[in-house]
């Protein structure tokens, strides 16, 4: 029978592929880490390795990049008010502007988006160099609910709102809102608040299209208890420790979007005008 100390040793001595070790340290994505390994930039215990899956025992083996020991990067957690017209990717093969233009000159370490917003969508987008935290946020089983404000080209009634929550089958996927309510109604269009407890590709747009409803604007305004507030388009700020912990608690943390807190200091300010979506 293993003693508590031996169990702790076993937990520390996990075997992981060297590319995953670099990614977990918050230095880069696993794809980029694999490129570094294949390029001969990564060593394990003083020997260059070229297999991204080369096993490394955490806490025992010494990993280097360009001869320098790998140390975990300081963890960064931030939210961006993504403008419409930017692609959520590091680099776009079609040369389109990406969300990373909002961080130009900020001197941030490598960070990756936590989930995505499509080019035509806007609002709250998280970034971090903590892959385990990010995976928990993005997991539909553990992650917090996401709240969206959606302008549609119709006047909704109670039957439509109920139908959005009942959902539809689209290409083998069941798409449904956790909740849907009307916020504001105009002469020809309206704003809805739609809450999702999972994040399928273009889920809201596909769900509404099934009812022949067009989306005029789609803004993510909240993730769990975290709200976008009055952060300007193209601006970002670091999360407070309690916000990081609350998001990690996910559905277990309880509660949906709460009222916007007092204005928080913005640590990055790179206003970007909307672009055609």
C-alpha positions as CSV (number, residue, x, y, z in Angstrom):
1,X,0.0,0.0,0.0
2,X,1.3,3.4,-1.0
3,X,1.9,5.9,1.8
4,X,0.8,9.5,1.4
5,X,4.4,10.6,0.7
6,X,4.8,8.0,-2.1
7,X,1.5,9.2,-3.6
8,X,2.8,12.7,-3.6
9,X,6.0,11.5,-5.3
10,X,4.1,9.7,-7.9
11,X,2.0,12.8,-8.6
12,X,5.2,14.9,-9.0
13,X,6.9,12.3,-11.2
14,X,4.3,12.2,-14.0
15,X,5.7,11.4,-17.4
16,X,4.8,13.9,-20.1
17,X,5.9,14.5,-23.7
18,X,8.5,17.3,-23.8
19,X,6.4,19.5,-26.0
20,X,3.6,19.3,-23.4
21,X,6.0,20.2,-20.7
22,X,7.0,23.4,-22.5
23,X,3.3,24.3,-23.1
24,X,2.4,23.6,-19.5
25,X,5.2,25.9,-18.4
26,X,3.4,28.7,-20.2
27,X,6.2,29.4,-22.7
28,X,4.3,28.7,-25.9
29,X,1.6,26.6,-27.5
30,X,2.1,22.8,-27.8
31,X,2.3,23.3,-31.6
32,X,5.0,25.8,-31.3
33,X,6.8,23.7,-28.7
34,X,6.8,20.7,-31.1
35,X,8.4,23.0,-33.8
36,X,11.1,24.0,-31.3
37,X,11.8,20.3,-30.6
38,X,12.0,19.3,-34.2
39,X,14.3,22.3,-34.9
40,X,16.8,20.9,-32.3
41,X,16.3,23.8,-29.8
42,X,15.2,21.6,-26.9
43,X,17.4,19.4,-24.7
44,X,16.6,16.9,-21.9
45,X,19.2,16.2,-19.3
46,X,21.9,17.8,-21.6
47,X,21.0,15.9,-24.7
48,X,19.1,17.4,-27.7
49,X,15.9,15.6,-28.5
50,X,13.8,15.9,-31.7
51,X,10.7,14.0,-30.8
52,X,8.0,16.2,-29.3
53,X,6.7,13.1,-27.4
54,X,10.0,12.4,-25.8
55,X,9.1,11.4,-22.2
56,X,10.0,13.8,-19.4
57,X,9.6,13.1,-15.7
58,X,8.3,16.2,-14.1
59,X,10.4,17.4,-11.2
60,X,13.3,15.2,-12.1
61,X,14.4,15.7,-15.7
62,X,16.1,18.9,-16.8
63,X,14.7,20.6,-19.9
64,X,16.4,23.4,-21.7
65,X,15.5,25.6,-24.7
66,X,18.5,27.0,-26.6
67,X,20.6,25.9,-23.7
68,X,18.7,27.8,-21.0
69,X,16.8,25.9,-18.3
70,X,13.0,26.0,-18.7
71,X,11.2,27.8,-15.9
72,X,7.5,28.2,-15.6
73,X,6.4,31.6,-16.9
74,X,4.6,34.0,-14.6
75,X,0.9,33.2,-15.1
76,X,-1.1,35.8,-16.9
77,X,-4.9,36.0,-17.0
78,X,-6.7,38.8,-18.9
79,X,-9.8,39.8,-20.6
80,X,-10.1,41.6,-23.9
81,X,-13.1,43.5,-25.3
82,X,-12.7,42.0,-28.8
83,X,-13.8,44.3,-31.6
84,X,-15.8,43.0,-34.5
85,X,-13.7,42.1,-37.6
86,X,-10.7,40.5,-35.9
87,X,-9.9,36.8,-36.1
88,X,-9.3,34.8,-32.9
89,X,-6.0,33.2,-33.9
90,X,-2.3,33.9,-33.6
91,X,-1.7,34.1,-37.3
92,X,-4.2,34.0,-40.1
93,X,-3.3,32.2,-43.4
94,X,-5.4,34.7,-45.3
95,X,-3.6,37.7,-43.8
96,X,-6.6,39.0,-41.8
97,X,-6.1,41.1,-38.7
98,X,-6.1,39.0,-35.5
99,X,-7.0,39.7,-31.9
100,X,-3.3,40.0,-31.1
101,X,-3.1,43.4,-32.7
102,X,-4.8,44.6,-29.5
103,X,-1.7,43.7,-27.6
104,X,0.9,45.3,-29.8
105,X,3.7,46.9,-27.7
106,X,2.2,45.6,-24.4
107,X,5.3,43.4,-23.6
108,X,3.1,40.5,-22.6
109,X,4.4,36.9,-22.4
110,X,3.0,34.3,-24.7
111,X,-0.8,34.0,-24.1
112,X,-3.5,32.0,-25.9
113,X,-7.2,32.7,-26.2
114,X,-9.5,30.7,-23.9
115,X,-12.2,29.7,-26.3
116,X,-13.1,31.8,-29.4
117,X,-15.3,34.5,-30.8
118,X,-15.8,34.4,-34.6
119,X,-14.8,37.3,-36.8
120,X,-18.2,39.0,-36.8
121,X,-18.7,38.6,-33.0
122,X,-17.4,40.9,-30.3
123,X,-17.1,41.2,-26.6
124,X,-15.5,39.4,-23.7
125,X,-12.6,37.1,-24.7
126,X,-10.2,35.6,-22.1
127,X,-6.5,35.0,-22.6
128,X,-3.9,33.1,-20.5
129,X,-0.7,31.2,-20.5
130,X,-2.1,28.7,-18.0
131,X,-3.3,25.8,-20.2
132,X,-4.8,23.8,-17.3
133,X,-6.9,26.8,-16.2
134,X,-7.9,27.5,-19.7
135,X,-9.0,23.9,-20.3
136,X,-11.2,24.0,-17.3
137,X,-12.9,27.3,-18.4
138,X,-13.5,25.9,-21.9
139,X,-14.8,22.5,-20.8
140,X,-18.6,22.4,-21.1
141,X,-18.9,20.1,-18.1
142,X,-16.8,22.3,-15.7
143,X,-16.7,25.7,-17.3
144,X,-18.9,28.7,-16.4
145,X,-21.9,29.7,-18.4
146,X,-21.4,32.4,-21.2
147,X,-23.9,35.3,-21.6
148,X,-24.5,37.1,-24.9
149,X,-26.5,40.1,-26.0
150,X,-27.7,39.5,-29.5
151,X,-29.4,41.9,-31.8
152,X,-31.8,40.1,-34.2
153,X,-33.8,41.2,-37.2
154,X,-37.2,40.2,-35.8
155,X,-39.5,40.8,-32.9
156,X,-39.4,37.8,-30.6
157,X,-42.4,36.3,-28.7
158,X,-42.6,33.9,-25.9
159,X,-42.9,30.9,-28.2
160,X,-39.7,31.8,-30.0
161,X,-37.8,32.2,-26.7
162,X,-39.1,28.8,-25.5
163,X,-38.1,27.2,-28.8
164,X,-34.5,28.6,-28.5
165,X,-34.3,26.8,-25.1
166,X,-35.8,23.6,-26.5
167,X,-33.2,23.7,-29.2
168,X,-32.8,22.1,-32.6
169,X,-30.7,19.3,-34.2
170,X,-28.2,20.6,-36.7
171,X,-25.7,18.3,-38.5
172,X,-25.9,15.8,-35.7
173,X,-25.5,18.4,-32.9
174,X,-28.2,19.5,-30.5
175,X,-28.1,23.3,-30.3
176,X,-30.0,25.0,-27.5
177,X,-29.8,28.0,-25.2
178,X,-29.7,27.5,-21.5
179,X,-31.9,30.6,-21.2
180,X,-33.2,33.3,-23.5
181,X,-35.1,36.5,-22.8
182,X,-35.9,39.8,-24.5
183,X,-34.0,42.8,-23.4
184,X,-35.1,45.6,-25.7
185,X,-37.6,45.7,-28.6
186,X,-37.7,48.2,-31.4
187,X,-39.9,48.7,-34.4
188,X,-38.2,46.0,-36.6
189,X,-35.5,44.4,-34.4
190,X,-34.7,43.5,-30.9
191,X,-32.0,42.6,-28.4
192,X,-32.0,39.2,-26.7
193,X,-29.9,37.9,-23.8
194,X,-28.9,34.3,-24.5
195,X,-27.0,32.2,-22.0
196,X,-25.1,29.1,-23.1
197,X,-23.7,26.3,-20.9
198,X,-21.6,24.9,-23.7
199,X,-19.7,26.5,-26.6
200,X,-20.2,24.8,-30.0
201,X,-19.0,26.4,-33.2
202,X,-21.1,29.5,-34.1
203,X,-23.8,28.0,-31.9
204,X,-26.0,31.1,-31.5
205,X,-25.9,32.0,-35.2
206,X,-26.8,28.4,-36.2
207,X,-29.5,28.2,-33.7
208,X,-31.2,31.4,-34.8
209,X,-30.7,30.6,-38.5
210,X,-32.8,27.5,-37.9
211,X,-35.7,29.9,-37.2
212,X,-34.9,32.2,-40.2
213,X,-33.6,34.8,-37.8
214,X,-30.6,37.0,-38.8
215,X,-28.0,38.2,-36.3
216,X,-27.2,41.9,-36.6
217,X,-24.8,42.0,-33.7
218,X,-23.5,39.4,-31.2
219,X,-21.7,40.6,-28.1
220,X,-20.4,38.3,-25.3
221,X,-21.0,40.3,-22.1
222,X,-20.2,37.7,-19.4
223,X,-18.5,34.5,-18.5
224,X,-19.7,33.2,-15.2
225,X,-19.7,36.1,-12.7
226,X,-17.2,38.0,-14.8
227,X,-18.7,40.9,-16.8
228,X,-17.4,43.0,-19.6
229,X,-18.5,46.2,-17.9
230,X,-17.4,49.5,-19.5
231,X,-14.1,48.3,-21.0
232,X,-13.7,49.9,-24.4
233,X,-13.4,48.1,-27.6
234,X,-9.9,46.8,-28.2
235,X,-9.0,47.4,-24.6
236,X,-7.9,44.7,-22.1
237,X,-7.2,44.3,-18.4
238,X,-5.6,41.8,-16.1
239,X,-8.0,39.7,-14.0
240,X,-7.9,40.0,-10.3
241,X,-7.0,36.8,-8.3
242,X,-10.5,36.4,-7.1
243,X,-11.8,36.5,-10.6
244,X,-9.3,33.9,-11.7
245,X,-10.5,31.6,-8.9
246,X,-14.2,32.2,-9.5
247,X,-13.8,31.3,-13.2
248,X,-11.9,28.1,-12.3
249,X,-14.7,27.1,-9.9
250,X,-16.9,27.1,-13.0
251,X,-20.4,25.8,-12.5
252,X,-19.5,24.8,-9.0
253,X,-19.0,28.5,-8.2
254,X,-22.7,29.1,-8.8
255,X,-24.4,32.3,-10.0
256,X,-24.6,33.8,-13.3
257,X,-23.5,37.2,-14.6
258,X,-23.7,39.8,-11.8
259,X,-24.0,43.5,-12.0
260,X,-20.9,45.2,-13.4
261,X,-18.4,46.1,-10.7
262,X,-16.9,49.5,-10.2
263,X,-14.6,50.6,-13.0
264,X,-11.3,48.8,-12.9
265,X,-8.0,50.1,-14.1
266,X,-7.2,49.2,-17.7
267,X,-3.7,47.8,-18.1
268,X,-3.9,47.7,-21.8
269,X,-5.5,50.3,-24.1
270,X,-5.5,49.7,-27.8
271,X,-8.8,51.0,-29.2
272,X,-9.7,49.4,-32.5
273,X,-12.5,50.5,-34.7
274,X,-15.0,47.9,-35.9
275,X,-14.2,46.4,-39.2
276,X,-16.7,44.9,-41.7
277,X,-17.5,41.3,-40.6
